[in-house]
Amino acid sequence: MTAPLPPLLIVAGPTASGKSALAMEVAEDFDGVVINADSMQVYRELRVLTARPSAADEARAPHRLFGVLPAAERCSAGRWLGMAAAEIAAARADGRLPIVVGGTGLYLGALTGGLAPVSQIPDDVRAEAKTLHARLGGEGFRAELAKLDPESAAALPAGDTQRLIRAWEVVWSTGRTLADWQRESAAPRMIGARTATIVLSPSREALYAAIDARFEAMVAGGALDEVRALLRLGLDPGLPAMKAVGLRELAAHLRGEVPLEAAIAAASRASRNYAKRQMTWLRYRVVPSLAIDAQYSESLRPKIFSFIRQFLLTPDD
């Protein structure tokens, strides 16, 4: 008789949906470990701007993969998956429930479906993609990508140079979009687990209001000092950490180019656009085990915790 797979809980949702608070409370009540699946919260220098859990929050329950890499390094989906697999295994070895929390679709997709085995991209295609991007700029390049891969173009912001170029390389070189590769991949799952996914999906109005309020709080809580310190490092602007939502707008203020109020408004707008992309990805790429059409609050705790208890008590047949 085959032993049942160990449980893995995923808490997903757009930015400012309350998923971090939910994951922390679940970890407290169910003896869990919170494992980060946010591509920006892995960077050490970006606690405030990425709304990473505070030191006090991290003390309430074990948190892993938060602030573990310097901004000077790159974290890909493959690198994150390797780290996440190790942390999930460590949690199980300690008898704890692994709770993966985040809103980075590429990371969550890699966790549940593996990484697409895309064939090697020829060097000349890579060079052509970079040249085209340099000539057209982010918006123009995304428009060109939309002709070949509308799904990727719709999901990626114009400033995400690395992933836009990657999507263009794949479809141009193989004739299939990156999403096609991911959907049809026969790659085995890297994480053997019985998985339940909780998705928080607040109304757009409630989410946007929460984003605006949170960004104001970030600025009051030291986001400007954080951006100032990061800029002093003189890092390559093409690094992933330098693409954190809100960084470009606050940097423009620090250079004296725009008033603070205008920078906050622009950064909040960028955050809302990012949340919209996250919601689109979750809607079309995730089948939730439990869908919560609201921002997390204490009133939802009984329903969510009842679901988790049932999940943990009901192994696969």
Buried (B, 14 or more C-beta within 10 A) or exposed (E): EEEEEBBBBBBBBBBBBBBBBBBBBBBEBBBBBBBBBBBBBBBBBBBBBBBBBEEEBBEBBBBBBBBBBBBBBEBBBEEBBEBBBEBBEBBBEEEBBBBBBBBBBBBBBBBBBBBBEBEEBEEEBBEBBBEBBEEBEBEEBBEBBEEBBEBBBEBBBBBBBBBBBBBBBBBBBBEBBBBBBBEEBEEEEBBEBBBBBBBBBBEEEEBBBBBBEBBEEBBEBBBBEBBEEBBEEEBEEEBBBBBBBBBBBBBBBBEEEBEEEEBBBBBBBBBBEBBBBBBBBBEEBBEBBBEBEBBBEEEBBEEBBEBBEEBBEEEEE
